[in-house]
Amino acid sequence: MPSEILDSIQETAMLAALRTPAFGIRQRDKESSRAVESANHAAPDAASVSINKLAGADELHRAITKLQREARNEFNGLTSVWDTECWRLLPNALFNKCIGIVTPYREKMADLKRQLVEQAPAILARAQAGLGDLSGRVALPSPDEMAAAYDLSIEFQPVPNGAQFKGLPDSTLAHLARHVEARAKTKAAEAMAEPLERLAGHLEKMVERLNAYDAREDKPDVERTREGTFRDTVLTNVQEVAALLPAFNLTADPAYQAIADRVSALARSTTVEELRAQRSARDKARQRASDLLDCLAGFKESVKTVV
């Protein structure tokens, strides 16, 4: 029953959003854009010239936004797609891991924001000077406004259900409940599929790099170069997905669990050192990866309709 599936999803997962607002340093300069279009006999809106509001003074801005990108990459690695409003699905089993990953980034962000509060007046003065004659076309923020523009925080909420609607006719409530349940089912299927897409990418990279390494090893020592070598991530990326995949089996699907078990077996079957030293280890890992890719090719579509 749809309600049983939705109950299962609500019991095993939640929604999480990583908020990373930042000061928008780019502003379109209409006057310069029109000048470029005119000089090139171009149609309106053919060119767009932007002004960097923090020209020559954006070091802290770049440090903060780099930190935000790194935090989001790790956060996205523990979560899966849900909607277009920054909400992602987080299995309950990964909640503590998620907090553990985000917390150090929040601490670094707090330190950078302290620096920003202290340096904001000087940063804005440098930016004003760096803009030169363009400064009259740009409205710079106050120091407080600039410092308040940046953040790194995480929010959680339950997976929604149809029971949240109140005070409407029973027929309307039933219709809304069916709509919410159907949407949750579709989103859960997409959330289950995304880690498999990640896995497929890592497996394809493993096969590619092991093939290249074999080709390199077949050359005489004097002809070998660094081309064809591989990084530890060829295996560690697969190991990371293997550790997370069972948590994304939101509907307790046996076929999904079988995939997770096979990935785990591959992740445990060898080490990076063995892959570099032993052709037999590479042959076994490549065969397992290829078999998994064949399995995923038929499974990735079916998992989208599993709920």
CORHU-V283013 format. One record per run of one state. SS is the DSSP state (alpha for helix, beta for strand, coil for the rest). FROM is the first residue (numbers start at 1). LEN is the number of residues. If there is no record, write none. Layout:
ss=SS from=FROM len=LEN
ss=SS from=FROM len=LEN
This chain:
ss=coil from=1 len=1
ss=alpha from=2 len=11
ss=beta from=13 len=7
ss=coil from=20 len=6
ss=beta from=26 len=3
ss=coil from=29 len=1
ss=alpha from=30 len=10
ss=coil from=40 len=10
ss=beta from=50 len=3
ss=coil from=53 len=6
ss=alpha from=59 len=20
ss=coil from=79 len=1
ss=beta from=80 len=2
ss=coil from=82 len=5
ss=beta from=87 len=5
ss=alpha from=92 len=46
ss=coil from=138 len=5
ss=alpha from=143 len=6
ss=coil from=149 len=4
ss=beta from=153 len=5
ss=coil from=158 len=4
ss=alpha from=162 len=3
ss=coil from=165 len=5
ss=alpha from=170 len=48
ss=coil from=218 len=3
ss=alpha from=221 len=3
ss=coil from=224 len=9
ss=alpha from=233 len=16
ss=coil from=249 len=5
ss=alpha from=254 len=15
ss=coil from=269 len=3
ss=alpha from=272 len=6
ss=coil from=278 len=1
ss=alpha from=279 len=25
ss=coil from=304 len=4
